[in-house]
Structures are given as C-alpha cells and as structure tokens.
Amino acid sequence: MKWNRSNTIALANGSCAHCHGHGMRVVYRKNEAPCDCVFRAIFRACLSRFRECVASGAHTGSVSWEFCGGHGGYRTYSRKHEEYTADFCLVSRRLLDESEHSLFRYYFLLGADWKLCSRQLKMDRGTVFHAIYRIEKKLGRAFAELEPYPLFPLNEYFAGVIRKQPGMSMTANPRPTIQLPLSA
C-alpha cells in the first residue's frame, strides 16, 4: 500500500496526540510515515470482518467464481470467507511471537477481557494494554502491506481485484500496425 495523506486521513483517530487526526506524522524532520492510530484502525476493520466471517460460518455455502491471471482468462472457484479467516489467523500466527500470540488468542479470538488475560498470562493491567496496542499496530501494518494480496482494503480482498504488474498492457490483442509504402 502506498502511504500518503489521502489513504490515511479516513482511518486516523481524530483525537490522536501524534498525528492530530491527519493520519501521517513527521519522522526524521522531513519524512512522513503513517501514524500508529491508522494501523490500529486497519487491524480493527480486519478483525470485525473476521468476526463476521466466523459468525456466518454455519451458513457459508457461497462459492465465488473469480478470474485468475493469465492470457487465457482462466477462472476459479473460491470460498472467500474461509480463505479470509485462514489468512487472518495464519498471518497473525507467523508475525507474532509466542507471548503476543497467546494474548492475541485470548483477547481477540476468544473474547476474554483484560482481567482474565492478565491473570492467565501473569501480567499487570498496563502491560496487557500496551501489548494489545503493539499487537494491533503490528498486525494492522502487516495486513495492509502483505504482498501480493493484502487483507486490507477489504473490498479488494473480497471483490477479487486482479493486480497487474506496472507496464503491462490492458488489451489482450493489440492491433497490428499496417505499414504502407510512401511511394505511389
């Protein structure tokens, strides 16, 4: 994802002390980087879609028919809800270390409150919440910057947008140019 102000301003927290609701903050006096509140918003959007997919788990019978890349315009079947839940869990498992993943599993996936998490993981209240914010930031950035198909934006993931390489022609068969002799 290309990070600029137009991509981040809608996700930014209006009361953020770092970016003041603009989504970008200045680092090293001249460069701009997305604020942590943007990454947390991305994570929360992905988490709410994950919970929707899990809640509709008993009623998922829909299979989508999608285009695949290639010259022949191949199509394939997919179950987007199941794929999304698997991608969400696998990216989280690969990115987080063991203690972070335990907290992620208890707090976000199983829905435990902070008291139960702090008692189970033997942490105090402040440590639990700081770890939760770090997890949200880390996974939000990963979900947005995952290559070649990120989990965020959600509409691109579920709509089956085909990403083309830069410089590739959009036409399958370009018209041949006809060379006419100049002399008559």
KATA-V882573 format. One record per residue. N is the residue number from 0. PHI is phi as a letter, one per 40 degrees, with the letter a starting at -180 (NA if undefined). BURIAL is + if it has 24 or more other C-alpha atoms within 12 Angstrom, else -. Layout:
# KATA-V882573
n->(N/N)
phi->(PHI/PHI)
burial->(BURIAL/BURIAL)
This chain:
# KATA-V882573
n->(0/1/2/3/4/5/6/7/8/9/10/11/12/13/14/15/16/17/18/19/20/21/22/23/24/25/26/27/28/29/30/31/32/33/34/35/36/37/38/39/40/41/42/43/44/45/46/47/48/49/50/51/52/53/54/55/56/57/58/59/60/61/62/63/64/65/66/67/68/69/70/71/72/73/74/75/76/77/78/79/80/81/82/83/84/85/86/87/88/89/90/91/92/93/94/95/96/97/98/99/100/101/102/103/104/105/106/107/108/109/110/111/112/113/114/115/116/117/118/119/120/121/122/123/124/125/126/127/128/129/130/131/132/133/134/135/136/137/138/139/140/141/142/143/144/145/146/147/148/149/150/151/152/153/154/155/156/157/158/159/160/161/162/163/164/165/166/167/168/169/170/171/172/173/174/175/176/177/178/179/180/181/182/183)
phi->(NA/c/c/a/c/c/c/b/c/c/c/c/c/c/b/c/c/c/b/f/g/c/g/b/b/c/b/f/g/b/c/b/b/c/c/c/c/c/c/c/c/c/c/c/c/c/c/c/c/c/c/c/c/c/c/c/c/c/b/c/b/c/b/c/b/b/c/b/c/h/c/c/g/c/b/a/c/a/b/c/c/c/c/c/c/c/c/d/c/c/c/c/c/c/c/c/c/c/c/c/c/c/c/d/c/c/c/c/c/c/g/c/c/c/c/c/c/c/c/c/c/f/b/c/d/c/c/c/c/c/c/c/c/c/c/c/c/c/c/c/c/c/c/c/b/c/b/c/b/c/c/b/c/c/c/c/c/c/c/g/c/c/c/b/c/c/g/c/c/c/c/c/b/c/c/c/c/b/c/b/c/c/c/b)
burial->(-/-/-/-/-/-/-/+/+/-/+/+/+/-/-/-/-/-/+/-/-/+/+/+/+/-/-/-/-/-/-/-/+/+/+/+/+/+/+/+/+/+/+/+/+/+/+/-/+/+/-/-/+/+/-/-/-/-/-/-/-/-/-/-/-/-/-/-/-/-/-/-/-/-/-/-/-/-/-/+/+/+/+/+/+/-/+/+/+/-/+/+/-/-/+/+/-/-/-/+/+/+/+/+/+/+/+/+/-/-/-/-/-/+/-/-/+/+/-/-/+/-/-/-/-/-/-/+/-/-/+/+/+/+/+/+/+/+/+/+/+/+/+/+/-/-/-/-/+/+/+/+/+/+/-/-/+/+/-/+/-/-/-/-/-/-/-/-/-/-/-/-/-/-/-/-/-/-/-/-/-/-/-/-)
